[in-house]
Amino acid sequence: MRKGISPLVASVILIAATMSIAGILSFWATGFVRTRLTESENATGETGCLGADFKFYSGRYDKDTKTLYLILDNRRNVDLELENLYLFYPNNLMKTIPLKDTLKANDIRSYNVTEVDDGFENMKIKTNCPEVSLDIAYSSVVPR
């Protein structure tokens, strides 16, 4: 008559094997998540920018007062520091206007930018997050 392994020893071996596999997977998952988080931080410059995004809601340009009226929509839970507005004109001319304002998380806000010369073709708004900016064509801004 052959005897097998006792049920108690078999249970201990199964539990030990399961815990070993769980430990190996946990070690691997920790390294994997840490690597991905580092890659995300490098891509956005900082974790505070992860998932940041904002949209142009509407705009108008008043030629008489040289004022640009913009409504911007922050669609995420990240405050954005609006740094500069770049206006691009024909013949490779560009004008930089500092904005230096915060667009709060999940907020829609209007901005009045003065001293905007007529004739710009498009514009770009840059933020504190390197990968988050907004391009707006002149055709999207209703002239008055």
N, CA, C and O atoms as a DFTB+ gen file, in Angstrom:
576 C
 N C O
     1  1       0.823      -1.160       0.000
     2  2       0.000       0.000       0.000
     3  2       0.884       1.247       0.000
     4  3       1.827       1.377       0.781
     5  1       0.545       2.133      -0.888
     6  2       1.318       3.371      -1.009
     7  2       0.653       4.459      -0.205
     8  3      -0.571       4.573      -0.137
     9  1       1.491       5.234       0.386
    10  2       0.959       6.351       1.153
    11  2       1.312       7.636       0.432
    12  3       2.412       7.768      -0.106
    13  1       0.386       8.585       0.416
    14  2       0.623       9.883      -0.202
    15  2       0.992      10.907       0.855
    16  3       1.213      10.580       2.021
    17  1       1.048      12.088       0.437
    18  2       1.364      13.202       1.328
    19  2       0.126      13.525       2.159
    20  3      -0.997      13.443       1.662
    21  1       0.324      13.882       3.393
    22  2      -0.829      14.149       4.251
    23  2      -1.535      15.423       3.799
    24  3      -0.893      16.326       3.263
    25  1      -2.845      15.508       4.008
    26  2      -3.591      16.698       3.604
    27  2      -3.079      17.979       4.278
    28  3      -3.123      19.048       3.669
    29  1      -2.613      17.890       5.475
    30  2      -2.106      19.065       6.180
    31  2      -0.833      19.587       5.511
    32  3      -0.688      20.793       5.306
    33  1       0.089      18.681       5.171
    34  2       1.332      19.081       4.511
    35  2       1.030      19.636       3.116
    36  3       1.635      20.622       2.695
    37  1       0.099      19.006       2.404
    38  2      -0.280      19.481       1.070
    39  2      -0.866      20.892       1.152
    40  3      -0.574      21.732       0.300
    41  1      -1.679      21.156       2.155
    42  2      -2.271      22.487       2.327
    43  2      -1.190      23.529       2.613
    44  3      -1.226      24.630       2.065
    45  1      -0.244      23.186       3.457
    46  2       0.842      24.115       3.778
    47  2       1.678      24.410       2.532
    48  3       2.051      25.559       2.296
    49  1       1.971      23.390       1.743
    50  2       2.746      23.578       0.517
    51  2       1.977      24.463      -0.473
    52  3       2.568      25.355      -1.082
    53  1       0.694      24.233      -0.639
    54  2      -0.119      25.059      -1.540
    55  2      -0.168      26.515      -1.077
    56  3      -0.062      27.435      -1.888
    57  1      -0.327      26.714       0.223
    58  2      -0.363      28.080       0.746
    59  2       0.992      28.758       0.551
    60  3       1.049      29.926       0.165
    61  1       2.072      28.041       0.814
    62  2       3.414      28.608       0.641
    63  2       3.670      28.964      -0.826
    64  3       4.227      30.021      -1.119
    65  1       3.267      28.086      -1.744
    66  2       3.454      28.357      -3.167
    67  2       2.637      29.579      -3.590
    68  3       3.127      30.431      -4.331
    69  1       1.401      29.663      -3.122
    70  2       0.534      30.800      -3.453
    71  2       1.127      32.104      -2.918
    72  3       1.130      33.114      -3.622
    73  1       1.625      32.092      -1.690
    74  2       2.215      33.294      -1.108
    75  2       3.499      33.689      -1.846
    76  3       3.772      34.878      -2.012
    77  1       4.272      32.725      -2.279
    78  2       5.494      33.023      -3.037
    79  2       5.155      33.692      -4.364
    80  3       5.768      34.688      -4.748
    81  1       4.176      33.133      -5.054
    82  2       3.754      33.720      -6.333
    83  2       3.197      35.124      -6.107
    84  3       3.479      36.030      -6.891
    85  1       2.412      35.318      -5.049
    86  2       1.857      36.637      -4.744
    87  2       2.980      37.632      -4.433
    88  3       2.909      38.788      -4.851
    89  1       4.000      37.203      -3.714
    90  2       5.134      38.068      -3.403
    91  2       5.897      38.475      -4.654
    92  3       6.284      39.635      -4.798
    93  1       6.113      37.536      -5.553
    94  2       6.813      37.824      -6.809
    95  2       6.001      38.816      -7.650
    96  3       6.554      39.784      -8.173
    97  1       4.702      38.578      -7.780
    98  2       3.846      39.492      -8.546
    99  2       3.790      40.881      -7.907
   100  3       3.783      41.891      -8.611
   101  1       3.749      40.929      -6.601
   102  2       3.721      42.214      -5.907
   103  2       5.011      42.988      -6.152
   104  3       4.973      44.191      -6.410
   105  1       6.147      42.310      -6.074
   106  2       7.435      42.942      -6.333
   107  2       7.486      43.471      -7.758
   108  3       7.947      44.589      -7.988
   109  1       7.017      42.675      -8.718
   110  2       7.018      43.092     -10.118
   111  2       6.084      44.287     -10.328
   112  3       6.456      45.248     -11.002
   113  1       4.875      44.238      -9.757
   114  2       3.890      45.304      -9.948
   115  2       4.385      46.623      -9.346
   116  3       4.159      47.687      -9.921
   117  1       5.053      46.559      -8.202
   118  2       5.587      47.773      -7.584
   119  2       6.619      48.430      -8.497
   120  3       6.586      49.643      -8.703
   121  1       7.523      47.643      -9.037
   122  2       8.521      48.176      -9.961
   123  2       7.893      48.726     -11.232
   124  3       8.309      49.768     -11.736
   125  1       6.887      48.022     -11.750
   126  2       6.204      48.444     -12.975
   127  2       5.508      49.786     -12.771
   128  3       5.646      50.686     -13.600
   129  1       4.769      49.927     -11.683
   130  2       4.047      51.174     -11.396
   131  2       5.032      52.311     -11.162
   132  3       4.812      53.424     -11.641
   133  1       6.104      52.053     -10.442
   134  2       7.100      53.081     -10.184
   135  2       7.731      53.567     -11.492
   136  3       7.949      54.765     -11.671
   137  1       8.020      52.647     -12.393
   138  2       8.598      53.007     -13.693
   139  2       7.619      53.842     -14.505
   140  3       8.007      54.865     -15.071
   141  1       6.371      53.431     -14.573
   142  2       5.362      54.170     -15.340
   143  2       5.120      55.557     -14.754
   144  3       4.948      56.520     -15.501
   145  1       5.104      55.671     -13.435
   146  2       4.905      56.975     -12.806
   147  2       6.068      57.904     -13.125
   148  3       5.861      59.088     -13.390
   149  1       7.283      57.379     -13.101
   150  2       8.458      58.182     -13.451
   151  2       8.377      58.652     -14.897
   152  3       8.693      59.804     -15.194
   153  1       7.952      57.764     -15.801
   154  2       7.799      58.144     -17.206
   155  2       6.756      59.240     -17.366
   156  3       6.952      60.175     -18.142
   157  1       5.652      59.134     -16.639
   158  2       4.600      60.161     -16.707
   159  2       5.099      61.492     -16.175
   160  3       4.805      62.540     -16.750
   161  1       5.857      61.463     -15.077
   162  2       6.401      62.696     -14.518
   163  2       7.358      63.347     -15.502
   164  3       7.352      64.568     -15.658
   165  1       8.177      62.550     -16.165
   166  2       9.119      63.099     -17.148
   167  2       8.385      63.663     -18.354
   168  3       8.822      64.660     -18.928
   169  1       7.276      63.041     -18.749
   170  2       6.522      63.499     -19.919
   171  2       5.815      64.818     -19.637
   172  3       5.721      65.663     -20.526
   173  1       5.320      65.010     -18.430
   174  2       4.559      66.218     -18.121
   175  2       5.363      67.255     -17.352
   176  3       4.898      68.380     -17.170
   177  1       6.540      66.904     -16.906
   178  2       7.345      67.856     -16.160
   179  2       7.128      67.767     -14.661
   180  3       8.050      68.022     -13.886
   181  1       5.930      67.412     -14.243
   182  2       5.628      67.247     -12.832
   183  2       4.295      66.533     -12.704
   184  3       3.478      66.570     -13.624
   185  1       4.068      65.873     -11.555
   186  2       2.835      65.115     -11.387
   187  2       1.624      66.026     -11.308
   188  3       0.513      65.569     -11.578
   189  1       1.786      67.305     -10.947
   190  2       0.668      68.233     -10.870
   191  2       0.034      68.508     -12.219
   192  3      -1.076      69.035     -12.283
   193  1       0.714      68.163     -13.288
   194  2       0.193      68.409     -14.632
   195  2      -0.476      67.178     -15.233
   196  3      -1.059      67.252     -16.315
   197  1      -0.395      66.074     -14.551
   198  2      -0.932      64.830     -15.086
   199  2      -2.438      64.956     -15.315
   200  3      -3.198      65.162     -14.368
   201  1      -2.859      64.835     -16.549
   202  2      -4.268      64.921     -16.901
   203  2      -4.778      66.337     -17.127
   204  3      -5.974      66.524     -17.351
   205  1      -3.917      67.324     -17.075
   206  2      -4.344      68.720     -17.250
   207  2      -4.807      68.958     -18.687
   208  3      -4.227      68.423     -19.632
   209  1      -5.853      69.764     -18.840
   210  2      -6.378      70.081     -20.168
   211  2      -7.321      71.280     -20.054
   212  3      -8.054      71.418     -19.074
   213  1      -7.290      72.137     -21.064
   214  2      -8.260      73.228     -21.115
   215  2      -8.630      73.492     -22.564
   216  3      -7.884      73.158     -23.484
   217  1      -9.796      74.099     -22.750
   218  2     -10.340      74.312     -24.093
   219  2     -10.732      75.777     -24.283
   220  3     -11.033      76.497     -23.332
   221  1     -10.717      76.179     -25.538
   222  2     -11.200      77.495     -25.944
   223  2     -12.712      77.377     -26.099
   224  3     -13.198      76.570     -26.891
   225  1     -13.457      78.184     -25.340
   226  2     -14.912      78.122     -25.394
   227  2     -15.449      79.090     -26.450
   228  3     -16.235      78.701     -27.313
   229  1     -15.022      80.346     -26.375
   230  2     -15.425      81.323     -27.394
   231  2     -14.502      82.533     -27.308
   232  3     -13.742      82.693     -26.353
   233  1     -14.590      83.391     -28.347
   234  2     -13.747      84.574     -28.356
   235  2     -14.268      85.640     -29.294
   236  3     -15.066      85.380     -30.194
   237  1     -13.790      86.847     -29.054
   238  2     -14.184      87.988     -29.876
   239  2     -13.020      88.969     -29.886
   240  3     -12.303      89.110     -28.895
   241  1     -12.841      89.641     -31.012
   242  2     -11.792      90.651     -31.122
   243  2     -12.416      91.975     -31.512
   244  3     -13.137      92.066     -32.505
   245  1     -12.131      93.015     -30.714
   246  2     -12.626      94.358     -30.981
   247  2     -11.489      95.173     -31.587
   248  3     -10.532      95.527     -30.898
   249  1     -11.601      95.470     -32.887
   250  2     -10.544      96.203     -33.603
   251  2     -10.395      97.629     -33.093
   252  3      -9.287      98.165     -33.069
   253  1     -11.501      98.251     -32.684
   254  2     -11.455      99.645     -32.229
   255  2     -10.639      99.806     -30.946
   256  3      -9.828     100.726     -30.834
   257  1     -10.854      98.918     -29.986
   258  2     -10.153      99.030     -28.693
   259  2      -8.911      98.136     -28.630
   260  3      -8.183      98.146     -27.637
   261  1      -8.674      97.366     -29.694
   262  2      -7.543      96.421     -29.748
   263  2      -7.586      95.454     -28.574
   264  3      -6.565      95.161     -27.952
   265  1      -8.798      94.959     -28.280
   266  2      -8.988      94.051     -27.151
   267  2      -9.468      92.698     -27.649
   268  3     -10.355      92.600     -28.497
   269  1      -8.863      91.669     -27.102
   270  2      -9.217      90.287     -27.417
   271  2      -9.940      89.722     -26.203
   272  3      -9.399      89.725     -25.097
   273  1     -11.150      89.241     -26.405
   274  2     -11.957      88.659     -25.332
   275  2     -11.978      87.146     -25.537
   276  3     -12.411      86.661     -26.582
   277  1     -11.512      86.409     -24.538
   278  2     -11.452      84.956     -24.627
   279  2     -12.192      84.335     -23.458
   280  3     -12.145      84.854     -22.343
   281  1     -12.876      83.227     -23.705
   282  2     -13.471      82.428     -22.632
   283  2     -12.820      81.055     -22.706
   284  3     -12.884      80.366     -23.724
   285  1     -12.188      80.678     -21.593
   286  2     -11.455      79.409     -21.528
   287  2     -12.100      78.490     -20.500
   288  3     -12.616      78.944     -19.479
   289  1     -12.061      77.199     -20.784
   290  2     -12.710      76.180     -19.967
   291  2     -11.665      75.172     -19.498
   292  3     -11.106      74.431     -20.306
   293  1     -11.401      75.144     -18.188
   294  2     -10.501      74.138     -17.608
   295  2     -11.334      72.896     -17.318
   296  3     -12.218      72.928     -16.461
   297  1     -11.065      71.821     -18.013
   298  2     -11.901      70.628     -17.948
   299  2     -11.414      69.569     -16.977
   300  3     -11.982      68.478     -16.926
   301  1     -10.395      69.856     -16.220
   302  2      -9.826      68.853     -15.325
   303  2      -9.716      69.393     -13.904
   304  3     -10.033      70.550     -13.630
   305  1      -9.257      68.516     -13.004
   306  2      -9.093      68.866     -11.593
   307  2      -7.704      69.411     -11.294
   308  3      -7.176      69.195     -10.203
   309  1      -7.111      70.110     -12.245
   310  2      -5.765      70.644     -12.098
   311  2      -5.804      72.146     -12.364
   312  3      -6.266      72.580     -13.420
   313  1      -5.320      72.938     -11.409
   314  2      -5.182      74.379     -11.645
   315  2      -4.095      74.601     -12.692
   316  3      -3.039      73.970     -12.636
   317  1      -4.348      75.486     -13.637
   318  2      -3.374      75.794     -14.675
   319  2      -2.927      77.238     -14.558
   320  3      -3.750      78.146     -14.437
   321  1      -1.632      77.443     -14.595
   322  2      -1.062      78.783     -14.629
   323  2      -0.913      79.179     -16.095
   324  3      -0.076      78.628     -16.809
   325  1      -1.726      80.134     -16.542
   326  2      -1.614      80.625     -17.910
   327  2      -0.440      81.592     -17.954
   328  3      -0.461      82.627     -17.288
   329  1       0.573      81.264     -18.727
   330  2       1.791      82.056     -18.713
   331  2       1.819      83.122     -19.795
   332  3       1.927      84.310     -19.490
   333  1       1.723      82.711     -21.064
   334  2       1.846      83.678     -22.157
   335  2       0.841      83.406     -23.266
   336  3       0.433      82.271     -23.512
   337  1       0.460      84.494     -23.922
   338  2      -0.336      84.415     -25.148
   339  2       0.595      84.839     -26.280
   340  3       1.175      85.924     -26.245
   341  1       0.730      83.983     -27.272
   342  2       1.569      84.275     -28.430
   343  2       0.657      84.550     -29.615
   344  3      -0.183      83.721     -29.964
   345  1       0.823      85.703     -30.225
   346  2       0.052      86.072     -31.412
   347  2       0.974      85.975     -32.625
   348  3       2.069      86.537     -32.625
   349  1       0.531      85.265     -33.651
   350  2       1.335      85.062     -34.848
   351  2       0.746      85.867     -35.997
   352  3      -0.434      85.747     -36.323
   353  1       1.589      86.683     -36.596
   354  2       1.201      87.570     -37.686
   355  2       1.853      87.079     -38.981
   356  3       2.770      86.259     -38.943
   357  1       1.375      87.584     -40.131
   358  2       2.028      87.224     -41.399
   359  2       3.504      87.654     -41.389
   360  3       3.923      88.459     -40.557
   361  1       4.259      87.115     -42.304
   362  2       5.692      87.414     -42.441
   363  2       6.498      87.005     -41.211
   364  3       7.493      87.648     -40.874
   365  1       6.066      85.933     -40.541
   366  2       6.791      85.363     -39.394
   367  2       6.970      86.323     -38.226
   368  3       7.953      86.214     -37.492
   369  1       6.058      87.247     -38.038
   370  2       6.093      88.137     -36.889
   371  2       5.298      87.515     -35.747
   372  3       4.290      86.843     -35.966
   373  1       5.773      87.752     -34.517
   374  2       5.115      87.199     -33.346
   375  2       5.132      88.232     -32.232
   376  3       6.103      88.972     -32.072
   377  1       4.050      88.277     -31.465
   378  2       3.970      89.160     -30.311
   379  2       3.647      88.304     -29.091
   380  3       2.766      87.446     -29.145
   381  1       4.355      88.539     -27.997
   382  2       4.132      87.797     -26.755
   383  2       3.468      88.708     -25.742
   384  3       3.939      89.816     -25.484
   385  1       2.367      88.234     -25.167
   386  2       1.659      88.987     -24.136
   387  2       1.600      88.112     -22.886
   388  3       0.996      87.039     -22.912
   389  1       2.224      88.560     -21.788
   390  2       2.174      87.761     -20.553
   391  2       0.756      87.750     -19.975
   392  3       0.111      88.794     -19.884
   393  1       0.281      86.582     -19.590
   394  2      -1.040      86.463     -18.974
   395  2      -0.926      86.381     -17.453
   396  3      -1.655      87.071     -16.741
   397  1      -0.028      85.553     -16.957
   398  2       0.252      85.406     -15.526
   399  2      -1.019      85.357     -14.688
   400  3      -1.249      86.198     -13.819
   401  1      -1.839      84.345     -14.976
   402  2      -3.088      84.185     -14.246
   403  2      -3.367      82.701     -14.072
   404  3      -2.852      81.874     -14.824
   405  1      -4.185      82.367     -13.077
   406  2      -4.518      80.982     -12.799
   407  2      -5.929      80.675     -13.281
   408  3      -6.882      81.379     -12.949
   409  1      -6.042      79.618     -14.066
   410  2      -7.349      79.090     -14.464
   411  2      -7.617      77.918     -13.538
   412  3      -7.035      76.845     -13.694
   413  1      -8.498      78.131     -12.576
   414  2      -8.767      77.126     -11.537
   415  2      -9.368      75.854     -12.133
   416  3      -9.953      75.868     -13.216
   417  1      -9.209      74.771     -11.407
   418  2      -9.730      73.472     -11.827
   419  2     -11.239      73.539     -12.046
   420  3     -11.968      74.118     -11.241
   421  1     -11.694      72.944     -13.135
   422  2     -13.120      72.853     -13.472
   423  2     -13.805      74.217     -13.526
   424  3     -14.968      74.340     -13.141
   425  1     -13.107      75.226     -13.991
   426  2     -13.644      76.578     -14.025
   427  2     -13.697      77.088     -15.466
   428  3     -12.854      76.735     -16.291
   429  1     -14.688      77.914     -15.754
   430  2     -14.773      78.624     -17.034
   431  2     -14.572      80.098     -16.713
   432  3     -15.226      80.652     -15.829
   433  1     -13.652      80.723     -17.449
   434  2     -13.308      82.091     -17.117
   435  2     -13.093      82.930     -18.367
   436  3     -12.650      82.423     -19.397
   437  1     -13.411      84.218     -18.269
   438  2     -13.175      85.118     -19.404
   439  2     -11.921      85.939     -19.149
   440  3     -11.589      86.276     -18.013
   441  1     -11.242      86.248     -20.237
   442  2     -10.017      87.047     -20.191
   443  2     -10.121      88.156     -21.217
   444  3     -10.549      87.922     -22.348
   445  1      -9.735      89.362     -20.833
   446  2      -9.678      90.511     -21.731
   447  2      -8.213      90.866     -21.910
   448  3      -7.542      91.285     -20.967
   449  1      -7.728      90.695     -23.124
   450  2      -6.326      90.977     -23.416
   451  2      -6.281      92.245     -24.256
   452  3      -6.839      92.288     -25.353
   453  1      -5.621      93.273     -23.747
   454  2      -5.548      94.561     -24.449
   455  2      -4.255      94.665     -25.244
   456  3      -3.360      93.828     -25.125
   457  1      -4.178      95.716     -26.059
   458  2      -2.998      95.998     -26.880
   459  2      -2.716      94.891     -27.896
   460  3      -1.561      94.563     -28.166
   461  1      -3.786      94.322     -28.455
   462  2      -3.641      93.285     -29.473
   463  2      -3.804      93.941     -30.842
   464  3      -4.880      94.431     -31.185
   465  1      -2.736      93.941     -31.607
   466  2      -2.777      94.526     -32.945
   467  2      -3.562      93.625     -33.890
   468  3      -3.488      92.399     -33.810
   469  1      -4.310      94.254     -34.780
   470  2      -5.117      93.514     -35.746
   471  2      -4.204      92.813     -36.767
   472  3      -3.063      93.215     -36.993
   473  1      -4.744      91.770     -37.360
   474  2      -4.034      91.083     -38.432
   475  2      -3.380      89.780     -38.030
   476  3      -2.712      89.153     -38.852
   477  1      -3.553      89.352     -36.784
   478  2      -2.941      88.082     -36.399
   479  2      -3.666      86.923     -37.082
   480  3      -4.869      86.981     -37.334
   481  1      -2.913      85.887     -37.368
   482  2      -3.475      84.726     -38.069
   483  2      -3.922      83.643     -37.096
   484  3      -4.952      82.999     -37.299
   485  1      -3.154      83.452     -36.059
   486  2      -3.528      82.500     -35.022
   487  2      -2.790      82.849     -33.736
   488  3      -1.946      83.745     -33.711
   489  1      -3.121      82.129     -32.673
   490  2      -2.507      82.392     -31.376
   491  2      -2.315      81.094     -30.612
   492  3      -2.920      80.068     -30.921
   493  1      -1.459      81.170     -29.611
   494  2      -1.179      80.008     -28.770
   495  2      -1.105      80.489     -27.332
   496  3      -0.489      81.516     -27.044
   497  1      -1.738      79.741     -26.423
   498  2      -1.659      80.024     -24.995
   499  2      -0.841      78.910     -24.359
   500  3      -1.171      77.732     -24.488
   501  1       0.232      79.295     -23.671
   502  2       1.095      78.319     -22.993
   503  2       0.837      78.379     -21.497
   504  3       0.521      79.432     -20.944
   505  1       0.979      77.215     -20.849
   506  2       0.759      77.100     -19.411
   507  2       2.040      76.666     -18.713
   508  3       3.078      76.474     -19.347
   509  1       1.948      76.515     -17.393
   510  2       3.076      76.018     -16.616
   511  2       3.366      74.546     -16.891
   512  3       4.450      74.062     -16.564
   513  1       2.430      73.840     -17.476
   514  2       2.619      72.434     -17.831
   515  2       3.157      72.367     -19.261
   516  3       2.477      72.806     -20.189
   517  1       4.351      71.833     -19.457
   518  2       4.986      71.874     -20.776
   519  2       4.162      71.253     -21.908
   520  3       4.231      71.715     -23.047
   521  1       3.398      70.227     -21.607
   522  2       2.643      69.541     -22.651
   523  2       1.225      70.086     -22.832
   524  3       0.472      69.582     -23.665
   525  1       0.857      71.107     -22.061
   526  2      -0.508      71.625     -22.104
   527  2      -0.498      73.045     -22.651
   528  3      -0.041      73.974     -21.986
   529  1      -1.006      73.204     -23.867
   530  2      -1.130      74.520     -24.485
   531  2      -2.369      74.509     -25.369
   532  3      -2.993      73.466     -25.565
   533  1      -2.717      75.661     -25.893
   534  2      -3.934      75.784     -26.682
   535  2      -3.647      76.611     -27.922
   536  3      -3.121      77.720     -27.821
   537  1      -3.989      76.083     -29.093
   538  2      -3.858      76.797     -30.361
   539  2      -5.236      77.278     -30.798
   540  3      -6.202      76.515     -30.790
   541  1      -5.318      78.547     -31.178
   542  2      -6.591      79.138     -31.597
   543  2      -6.368      79.859     -32.927
   544  3      -5.467      80.689     -33.044
   545  1      -7.182      79.545     -33.914
   546  2      -7.105      80.211     -35.217
   547  2      -7.896      81.515     -35.170
   548  3      -8.876      81.632     -34.435
   549  1      -7.461      82.491     -35.963
   550  2      -8.159      83.774     -36.031
   551  2      -9.614      83.567     -36.448
   552  3     -10.502      84.290     -35.994
   553  1      -9.853      82.595     -37.300
   554  2     -11.225      82.335     -37.758
   555  2     -12.145      81.901     -36.629
   556  3     -13.365      81.985     -36.765
   557  1     -11.577      81.433     -35.499
   558  2     -12.390      81.043     -34.342
   559  2     -12.806      82.231     -33.495
   560  3     -13.699      82.118     -32.655
   561  1     -12.157      83.377     -33.714
   562  2     -12.443      84.594     -32.955
   563  2     -13.302      85.504     -33.828
   564  3     -12.912      85.866     -34.939
   565  1     -14.458      85.863     -33.321
   566  2     -15.392      86.685     -34.089
   567  2     -14.946      88.144     -34.020
   568  3     -14.925      88.724     -32.934
   569  1     -14.591      88.746     -35.147
   570  2     -14.199      90.160     -35.116
   571  2     -15.423      91.067     -34.948
   572  3     -16.518      90.747     -35.410
   573  1     -15.217      92.178     -34.291
   574  2     -16.310      93.138     -34.078
   575  2     -15.975      94.448     -34.698
   576  3     -16.769      95.386     -34.627
